[in-house]
């Protein structure tokens, strides 16, 4: 804080003469400083603060810029980065994972990777990708989250959270997705070779839905990259600064809001041109014949 700012802040407590004498400045200099109008605050800064606060520090400069541009503010990432630094604010950053959630069954009969060599889907409900991750609970415990995401719109179409990760974890999430989305026959449902996905029950449910099962190749982490890509972001945004959930019930409530409301409806995704999955699908269906 400058000397003049300090004098202005303390003027109601001390006399101007005493403040100027102690700080070694002249009263005329202070009056000249008061007479100069402060530089105007750029119009985008209040909007940036509102967006940064509304998204709970989850947005870095790329998404902040997209948010502000959607509101009619033209501002670059450098200006946003400087503003964040000057205001003492910092966006959340990702952190590494811990438990292993993929446990393959060597005896399972699985299908090929149907996504290899194929173009990216151009419409929702053509390809869904599934994966499991962990979320920490107090006392060093874990709970497990299974999701199915649409590979075109990135929307989470089904999810389930439980204290263990049996086949029912992914089947419950899949049942939710099938019920809500009602996909046409021919949907490709892709996952890694974890025992939950290669189980007879899971493969049978996929077949009963008129869908086609697809599995990542053994030992190839890139085959299911899209399903795994958002886990670090999800954990950082749900549990900033290494936090943990107090209980399984709290985790379910927080995950429900994050996925169903924030992630699907509001959060801007770089792969979607900084639109939310909901907005991306709305724009896509508007232009379909």
Secondary structure, DSSP 4 states (H G I P E B T S, - for coil): --HHHHHHHHTTTS-HHHHHHHHT--HHHHHHHHHSPPPPPPHHHHHHHHHHHHTTT---HHHHHHHHHHTT----HHHHHHHHHHTT----------S----B-TT------TTTTPPPPSSTTSEEEEEEEEEEBGGG-EEEEEEEEETTT--EEEEEEESS--HHHHHHHHHHHHHHH-PPTT-EEEE-SBHHHHSHHHHHHHHHTT-EEEEPPTT-GGGGHHHHTTHHHHHHHHSGGG--BSSHHHHHHHHHIIIIIIIIII--BGGGTSB-HHHHHHHHHHH--
